[in-house]
Amino acid sequence: QVQVVESGGGLVQAGGSVRLSCTLSGRTIYFYAMGWFRQPPGKEREVVAAISRSGMKLDYADSVKGRFTISRDSAKNTVYLQMNALKPEDTAVYYCAAALRSNDYVPLIDAEYSTWGQGARVTVSS
């Protein structure tokens, strides 16, 4: 059974940085595109960043471009989300998701992901 588990998060001041990690178990991460989504309080879930199987293709939500970086380490079966210059509006529960892919496509819609983590809360104080 494939599972993903997030770690990291917590309370951080505006302008600070946080790194989230997501480890996939049950299969090698090589076969999966990976994505980070978030759900702010009282709002719908939205895509934050996604990375293809090879790691060569990346995509970001406009609201985080230049501040967040997604990366993957296949040797550790782990994907990361480095978040810098955090703003109060980045406060949300962040979810990691895995999409089994046969190509190097970057999925950006949550329906394209089959496996989800439990979420990691990030709170940015002003």
Secondary structure, 3 states (H helix, E strand, C coil): CCEEEEECCEEEECCCCEEEEEEEECCCHHHEEEEEEEECCCCCCEEEEEECCCCCCEEECCCCCCCEEEEEEHHHCEEEEEECCCCHHHCEEEEEEEEECCCCCCCCCHHHCCEECCCEEEEEEC
